[in-house]
């Protein structure tokens, strides 16, 4: 079953006739950095398929992980209706992996954005706690041009080794959300957390925000897991990529993990997570 086409068909229907509380779709996608040792799965061999997959779903907001500068530039050149915010984690400019947020500038505008490091010194380039390398979270405050609705979006990539780093990173991001979101606006936190659902940091995040999969109004589509490791013949069971949403002001309509294959190849070693959301209008306005 082609989940990308299935999901996109539902999204088209959901957009019709909506003004207040308009639905939109979010995607988180670890696109796999351009590793010259990836053989047949090198970036040059899969970038067109990956972009075709994204284009088939037309996410309004897309958070990527592991994108090197030239990969980010490639996506930016392909998706002409999109703009991005984000920086490289190694120098705060163009060096190292991005956790960039792409957005359809015809539908959304960014009011403010920045990046912080997942460390005890978040405002400077730094490695946090027992992490293996620099890790970041990029965020933006977006405004829906059709409805005027504002929403905070945070995109991150946790360390794959440091247990303390992952635990502290979860708490730091929640702290930042509270510092920034004084108006109690809807919030999305997405990314590659390098953690399974039963891990302590994920349980902590799920206690402050909501896991979009568990609160989806429809049955979740696609594999249980999100990490495939380019292993086409093995079941995908490891769920480490998530989209979390704030409580009380976001409704999750659909949730899907997309497992498209072309020529017996995945476009990345992760599967993208696509979620259709509706912001619930505040009763105080």
N, C-alpha and C positions, 0 to 999 in steps of 0.2 A: 504493500500500500504506500502510495506517495503522500506522506504526511504533510509535506510542504504545500501541495496543491489542495489537500483537504482543509488544512488550517486556513489558508488564504481565502478559500471559498466562504468559509464561515465569517471571516473578518469583513469581507465585502458586504455581506448581508447586514452585519451588525452596525456598519457605518451609516446605513440609509436612514434618513429622517431624524438624525440625532443632532441636537443643538446643545442644550444643557445636559451635562453628564455624558458628553460624547466619548465613545470608546476609542482607544488607541492601542497600538501594540508595541511591546518592548522585547528586545532580543539581547541576550548575553551570549558571547561567543569567544572562546579561546581559540584564536586562529592559528596557533602554533608558530613560534618564531622561525625565521628563515635559517634553518639549520642545514649546512652543506653536507652533513652526514646522514640525511634522511633518505638518501637513495631515490627510489621512485616516488617517494612522498615529499620531495623537496618543494618549496614554495612555487617555483616556476612551473611545476607540473600540475599544481592544484589550484592556483590562484583564480583562474577563470571559472572553474567549477564552484569554488567558494563564493565568488561574487554572483554567479548565476543563482545559487541557492538563496543568498540574501535578497537579491532582486525579486525572486519569486514570492517572497513573503512581504516585501516592502515595509519593514519595521519603521515606525515613526521615530523611535530612539533605539540606537544600537550601541551597546557597550562591548568593546573588544578587550581581550587580554593578550599579552605577549607580542603585540605588533611592534616591530622595529620601525624606525623612521621611514625607510623606503617602502615598507608594507603599508604603513598609514597613508603615505603619499599615493600609493597605488589605489587604495580604496577611495581616497578623496578624489582622484582623477576619474574613477569609474562612476561613482555616485554623484552626479552633477547637482542633484537637488539636495544634497546633504552638505553640512558643515560639521566640523568637529572641534572639541575642546580636549586638551590634554598635552602632556609633556613626557619626555623620556625620563625614566627613573634614575639613571646613572648620574646625570648632571643637571636635571631640572630644565633641560632644553631639548636637545634632539638625540642624546645618547642613551642607549638602553631601551628596554621595553616600555611601551605605553600601556596605560589603561584608559584609552581614549573613549570619548562618548561622541558618536555621530548622531546627528539629528536632522530630520527633514526641515530645512529652513523655510519651506513654504507653509508648514503647519505650526512650527514652533520657533520661538526666538529665545536666546539665552540672555538672561538678565545679569547673571554673575557666574563666575566659575573659578576654580582653583584646584590645586593638588596638594596633598600633604603626605608625608612619609609615615609609614607604620613603624613608629619608633617613639622613644621617650623625648625626642627632639623633632617633632613632626614638621616644623617649618623650615628645616634645612635638609639637604641630602644626607641621608644617614641609614645605617643598618640597625634594626631594632632587636633588642633582647638576644635571643639565641637563633635568630634568622640566619639563613645562609647567604643572603644578599639583600640589596635594597628592595623594598616593597612599598607600593603607593596606593592611594585612593584618590581618584579624580572625581570631582562633583560639579554640578551646575544647577542653577535655578532656572527652570524653563517656563515659558508662558505659551499656552495654546492660543494661537492667533484667532481661532474661530470662536472660542468660548471665553477667553480671558483667564482661564484656570491656570494657576501657578502650581508647579510641582518640583520638588527637589529630587535629583537623581544622583546616586553615588555608585561608582563602579570601581571594583578593587580586585586584587589578585594576592591572596595570602601566600605566605611561605610554605614550601613543601616539606620542610624538615623541622623547624623550630616549634615545639609544642607550646612553650611559653609565648613565643612571638604570635602564634595564632590566637591564643587566649587573650593576650593583651591587645592585639589588633582589633578583635571584636569589640572590646570595651572602649578602645579609643574611637572607633568609628561611631559608636552609639553616643559617646560624649560629644563628638563633633556635630552629629545630627542635632542634638539638643541645644548646642550653642548657636547653631545657624538657624534652626527652624523655630524662631520665636513666635511666628504666626500660626503654628500648628498646621502647616500645609501638608498635603499628601507627600509621602516620601517613598522612593524606590531605592533599594540597595541590591545590587546585583554583582555577579562576578564568579571567578574561579576561587573557591575557598580552600581547595585541597583538603577537604574534610568530608567525612560521611555524616549522614543526618544524626546519628547517635552520639557524635562527638560533643564534648562540653562546649566549645565555642559556638557551634551551630545551635545547640539547645539554648544557649544564652541569647543569641540573636533572635531565635524563634520565640523567645519569651518577651522580647521587646518589640519586635515586628512580627509579621505573619509570613509563613512560607506559602508562596503563591500556589504551589502544587496541592497543599493540603486544604486550602480554602476555595479552590476552583469550583465554580458552579456546575461545570461539566466534568466528566471523567477524564483524567489525565491521559494524553495520547503519547505513544512512542515508548521507547525502552525505559526500563527502570533507571539505568545509569546514564551518565553523560560523558564518561571517559572511555574511549575505544582503543587508544594506543595504536591506531592504524591496523588493528587486528580484525580483519574483515570476517573471519570464520568463528570468532568467539562471541559469546553473549556479552552484552553491555550491562554490567551490574553496579559499577562504582559510580554513585551519584556524588559529584563534588562541585557542580555548578548550580547556582541558585538565583532566584529572583525573590526578594523579600519586599513586602509592602507594609505601609503603616496601618495601624488599626483604625477602624471606624470611618475612614474617609476614602478607601479604595476598595472597589469590588473586583474580584478576579473572575472573569467570564470563561476563559479558556486557558489551558496550559498544555504545551506539547514539547516533547524533545524530538527534534528532526533528525532522521537517520538516513538521509539521502545517500545513494551510492551511484557512482559512475565508473564504468570499466573496472568494477570490483575494487574501487578505491573510495575512501572517505575524503572529504575536502580538508579535514583537520583531524588531529588526534583527540579532539573533543567534539561532542555534538552540541549544536546551539539549542538554547532553551528559548521558546517563543511564548509570550504570555499576552493575552488580550485583557485590558484593564478598563475600568470606568471609575472616574473620580466622582465621589458622592458629594453633591453640593452641600455646603454648610447650612444648617438650619438658622444660623445667626445672621445670614446675609439675605 
